[in-house]
């Protein structure tokens, strides 16, 4: 997740993306990408890259700058001067429309009008790869500052790489790799139900999953958070579970909008945590019906499975767990990043 643009004179945003473009997820209405200079050259470059089919998703991947990315996303970046910007995912649920800034009190009245009560989190925050791939990036211009955006791209692909260029603040969420592998498998099985967990696991460990290798993806943001802590905030999913209130405060502080004494006394932090809890969000109509990806028919309810730490023990053999732990020890050794 990232915020961009200058500081607003009043807390007027962020505006849920669906309120600007309600048809964003309907594939029949998608615009074709605009033609740009050098399209043939870009296509030739992309077609020359190593390729493979994603094990769990019906898409072709290309190895670009050390990462396996969707072919259409690489073509988009090759054609345009401004690649997609900012990560990621559970924060869409946590508090994007409360902390930046708090224009929608979570407990105001009945709360029925709060964006997270009436919209799926994916409808609130635009997915930049999708917009750019469809030539619809101009829709971002309709969003008032501060804007919230979402991407899964590695840091090296972002304009903010190496120092927060463009005034963008980046929030990255990292999950324990074994749980991440299990979560990924459950999600993609809704598209390719015949793909086994063992197949997904092998691709994951080989670094050949989409946006992989996972270790380079994680380390890019981890190192940036140490080098430029004012522009990159690195959060662990397990810490969010253990101390949601503390991490809500940390996020608000990071984006320059710490909770006031009056907000603390009014219980604002607790109200945000309650609103964004998995059990609460799971019960909203917007999260029980419809599709997070209408083209691939992935139900929104897929995003709200268990949300616990350590679920990998129910899916991995001891041999699988040891193999992944060995990879983590090798790739993250000496970096200061550890998973508990």
Residue pairs with C-beta under 8 A, 6 or more apart in sequence:
1 86
1 87
1 88
1 91
1 92
1 96
1 125
1 148
1 149
1 150
1 170
1 171
2 85
2 86
2 87
2 148
2 149
2 160
2 168
2 169
2 170
2 171
3 14
3 100
3 146
3 147
3 148
3 168
3 169
3 255
4 85
4 86
4 145
4 146
4 147
4 149
4 166
4 167
4 168
4 169
5 145
5 146
5 147
5 167
6 145
6 167
7 146
7 256
8 101
8 144
8 145
8 146
11 101
11 102
11 103
12 103
12 144
13 100
13 101
13 103
13 143
13 144
13 145
13 146
13 147
14 96
14 97
14 100
14 103
14 143
14 144
14 146
14 147
14 148
15 143
15 144
16 97
16 115
16 119
16 123
16 124
17 24
17 123
17 124
17 125
17 126
17 143
18 24
18 119
18 123
18 124
19 115
20 139
20 142
20 143
21 139
21 142
23 29
24 123
24 126
24 131
24 136
24 139
25 122
25 123
25 291
25 292
25 293
25 294
26 294
27 294
27 295
30 134
30 136
31 134
31 135
31 136
32 134
32 135
33 76
33 79
33 133
33 134
33 135
34 135
36 42
36 79
36 80
37 79
38 78
38 79
39 79
42 75
42 78
42 79
43 75
45 78
46 62
46 71
46 74
46 75
46 78
49 62
49 63
49 64
49 74
50 62
50 63
51 60
51 61
51 62
51 63
51 71
52 60
52 61
52 68
52 208
53 59
53 60
53 61
54 60
54 61
54 68
54 70
54 209
54 210
55 192
55 195
55 199
55 200
55 203
55 208
55 209
56 184
56 185
56 188
56 189
56 191
56 192
56 195
56 199
56 200
56 203
56 209
57 188
57 191
57 192
57 210
57 296
58 191
58 192
58 296
59 70
59 71
59 72
59 210
60 70
60 71
61 68
61 69
61 70
61 71
61 208
61 210
62 68
62 69
62 70
62 71
62 74
64 74
65 154
65 156
65 157
66 156
66 213
66 216
67 154
67 156
67 157
67 211
67 212
67 213
67 216
67 217
68 207
68 208
68 209
68 210
68 211
68 212
68 213
69 153
69 157
69 210
69 211
70 129
70 133
70 210
72 133
73 84
73 129
73 132
73 133
73 153
75 133
76 83
76 129
76 132
76 133
77 83
77 84
77 132
77 157
80 132
80 137
82 137
82 159
83 132
83 153
83 157
83 158
83 159
84 128
84 129
84 131
84 132
84 149
84 151
84 153
84 157
84 158
85 128
85 149
85 151
85 153
85 158
85 159
85 160
85 166
85 168
85 170
86 128
86 149
86 150
86 151
86 158
86 160
86 168
86 170
86 171
87 150
87 151
87 152
87 153
87 170
87 171
87 172
87 173
87 221
88 150
88 151
88 152
88 171
88 172
88 173
89 150
89 152
89 173
90 173
90 237
90 240
91 171
91 173
91 235
91 251
92 121
92 122
92 124
92 125
92 150
93 116
93 121
93 276
93 278
93 281
93 303
94 240
94 244
94 247
94 248
94 251
94 276
95 248
95 251
95 272
95 276
96 121
96 124
96 125
96 148
97 103
97 104
97 114
97 115
97 116
97 124
97 148
98 104
98 106
98 248
98 272
98 275
98 276
99 248
99 251
99 252
99 255
99 257
99 272
100 146
100 148
100 252
100 255
100 257
101 146
101 257
102 257
102 263
102 268
104 113
104 114
104 115
105 114
105 268
105 271
106 114
106 116
106 268
106 271
106 272
106 274
106 275
107 267
107 271
107 275
108 114
111 117
111 275
112 118
114 275
115 124
116 124
116 275
116 276
116 281
116 284
117 275
117 284
117 286
118 284
118 286
119 286
120 286
120 287
120 290
120 292
120 300
120 303
121 281
121 287
121 303
122 292
122 300
122 303
123 286
124 148
125 148
125 149
125 150
126 139
126 140
126 143
126 149
126 150
127 150
127 151
128 137
128 149
128 150
128 151
128 153
129 151
129 152
129 153
131 137
131 139
131 140
140 147
140 149
146 255
151 158
152 211
153 211
154 211
154 216
154 217
154 220
155 161
155 170
155 220
155 221
155 224
155 232
156 220
158 168
158 170
159 165
159 166
159 168
160 166
160 168
160 170
160 231
160 232
161 220
161 224
162 224
163 228
163 231
164 170
164 228
164 230
164 231
164 232
168 231
169 230
169 231
169 232
169 233
169 254
169 255
170 221
170 224
170 231
170 232
170 233
171 233
171 235
171 251
171 254
172 221
172 225
172 232
172 233
172 234
172 235
173 235
173 236
173 237
173 240
174 218
174 221
174 222
174 234
174 235
174 236
174 237
175 183
175 236
175 237
175 238
176 237
176 238
176 309
176 310
176 312
176 339
177 214
177 324
177 327
177 328
177 339
178 312
178 316
178 321
178 324
178 325
179 237
179 309
179 310
179 311
179 312
180 214
181 200
181 201
181 204
181 312
181 316
181 324
182 197
182 311
182 312
182 315
182 316
183 305
184 200
184 204
184 209
185 197
185 200
185 201
185 315
186 302
186 305
187 298
187 302
187 303
188 195
188 200
189 195
190 296
190 297
190 298
190 299
190 302
191 296
191 297
191 298
197 315
200 209
201 316
201 320
203 209
203 212
204 212
204 214
205 323
205 324
205 327
207 213
207 214
207 215
207 216
211 217
215 327
215 328
215 331
215 332
218 332
218 337
219 331
219 332
219 335
219 337
221 232
221 234
222 234
222 335
222 336
222 337
223 335
224 231
224 232
225 232
225 233
225 234
226 336
233 250
233 251
233 254
235 247
235 250
235 251
237 309
238 309
238 339
238 340
239 247
240 247
241 307
241 308
241 309
244 273
244 276
244 277
245 269
245 270
245 273
248 269
248 272
248 273
249 258
249 259
249 269
252 258
252 259
259 268
259 269
263 269
274 280
275 281
278 304
278 307
281 287
281 304
282 288
282 301
282 304
286 300
287 300
287 301
287 303
287 304
288 300
288 301
289 300
290 299
290 300
291 297
291 298
291 299
291 300
292 298
292 299
292 300
292 302
292 303
312 321
313 321
316 324
328 339
332 338
332 339
